Structures are given as structure tokens and as C-alpha cells.
Amino acid sequence: MTGLPWDASYHDGPAPWDIGRPQPAIVRLASEGGFAGSVLDAGCGTGENTLHVASLGLSVLGVDVAETALAIAQKKAEDRGIEVEFTAADAFQLKRLGRMFQTVLDCGLFHTFDGDERPRYVASLASVTEHDGTLYVLCFSDDGPNSGPHPITQEELRAAFNPSNGWNVAAIEPDRIQTRYHDHGAPGWFATIKRF
Ligand SMILES: C[S@@+](CC[C@H](N)C(=O)[O-])C[C@H]1O[C@@H](n2cnc3c(N)ncnc32)[C@H](O)[C@@H]1O
């Protein structure tokens, strides 16, 4: 697992992406009924999105390589009385979870991987996403000023997820990703991707 550098980003107060509340795009998606069945939050960090979805009564597993983030997430779950599962797992090895999910969330993880890492990550996601399941990717985009550190183009998303590897991109919409250093969020893509 590649967790130690990531873990360090949680040692001295909140990381730049750790806004202490769920991303508005995820709250909106949840309110529209976008989450169904068993849910996986890949790269859950301190768990705000995971906890939000779990608070709606869904069965949710949040995974991350950063043990410090997972400990914070677990403590929040206990403090808030929310039933949810957090576990350490490498997003490149999701098959090892031995479970399948109807809905998978990637909020801010895809855009951290280099082009040559993406095929392995996408295959790992495919190995745990049920037939006809849905993957949501919220990532920094190249669409507008003040972009985040790893802006992704629509073409990169479509190249990573395509029929040759078991995915159909259903929609890519412009959105915002809130961070601790953007007043009104950074430009993002919200992609809805179907597994077949
Ligand atoms: C930009 S943060 C986003 C965290 C969270 N989703 C959020 O919205 O606050 C990316 C997260 O992915 C985790 N991560 C990075 N590489 C990973 C990997 N190979 N497997 C699992 N998690 C990973 C990091 O530890 C970090 O918590």
C-alpha cells in the first residue's frame, strides 16, 4: 500500500481537501437518490461523504490507505451514532475486500493518480462494482480558473472508463469541489459511469 505519505497529510490538522462536511455535490446526489444498494467510498479520507450517505440508512464501506484518516472517520461515526464501516484498503487492490458494491464513490481520488496508474485503478474498481452498478467520480477539472492541483480533462475520463474495460460514461457534468483554500470551490467534473 502507498499509505504513508497520505497518512502524513492528516497529522497536523485538516488536510486541504478535508472541509469537515460532505461535498455539496455528494449531498445533492444523495438527495436525488443517487446512492443505492451496498456503497463503497474509495479514498474516503476522514469520512464526511461516507457518513453522509450512511446517515441516510444505506450500507456503506469507506476505505483508505491513511490509518490516521480512518481513525478520525471512525471516531466521527461513534460520536454521531452512525452505523458505517471503515477499513484500510488499497484502491489498487479492491478485489481483496471480497465484496461487491452497487454504488461506488470516488471523491477526489481518481485525480491523484497518474495516467499510467489509472488502468490499474479502473480495473480494481471494475472488480468490485456489480453488473449495472454505478460509479460516481468527482474530480478537479480543467474547465475554468483557479483549478485544483490535478485537473482532469473530459477526454481523460472517457479514455480511462470505456466499453473496452467494462464501463460506459453516462454523463460528465461541470461541478465544484470545495477545499480549504478555494473561497467558492474549484472547478470539477462530476462523472456518472455505469458498469456493465
Ligand atoms: C484528496 S483525498 C479525498 C478524501 C475524501 N474522499 C474527501 O473527499 O475528503 C484522497 C484520499 O485518497 C486516499 N488514497 C490515496 N491513494 C490511495 C489508495 N491507493 N488506496 C486508497 N486510498 C488512497 C488518501 O489517503 C486520501 O484520503
The ligand as a Gaussian input file, in Angstrom:
#p B3LYP/6-31G(d) Opt

LIG

0 1
 C       -7.900000      14.119000      -1.961000
 S       -8.209000      12.972000      -0.672000
 C      -10.001000      12.862000      -0.677000
 C      -10.540000      12.286000       0.597000
 C      -12.062000      12.201000       0.698000
 N      -12.651000      11.436000      -0.372000
 C      -12.679000      13.572000       0.744000
 O      -13.468000      13.919000      -0.137000
 O      -12.370000      14.303000       1.709000
 C       -7.720000      11.408000      -1.397000
 C       -7.796000      10.274000      -0.395000
 O       -7.447000       9.066000      -1.060000
 C       -6.596000       8.312000      -0.220000
 N       -5.764000       7.432000      -1.080000
 C       -4.723000       7.767000      -1.865000
 N       -4.223000       6.706000      -2.504000
 C       -4.999000       5.659000      -2.125000
 C       -5.002000       4.283000      -2.444000
 N       -4.099000       3.745000      -3.266000
 N       -5.930000       3.491000      -1.857000
 C       -6.854000       4.006000      -1.002000
 N       -6.906000       5.296000      -0.661000
 C       -5.989000       6.122000      -1.216000
 C       -5.795000       9.330000       0.565000
 O       -5.277000       8.823000       1.759000
 C       -6.841000      10.421000       0.780000
 O       -7.528000      10.216000       1.985000

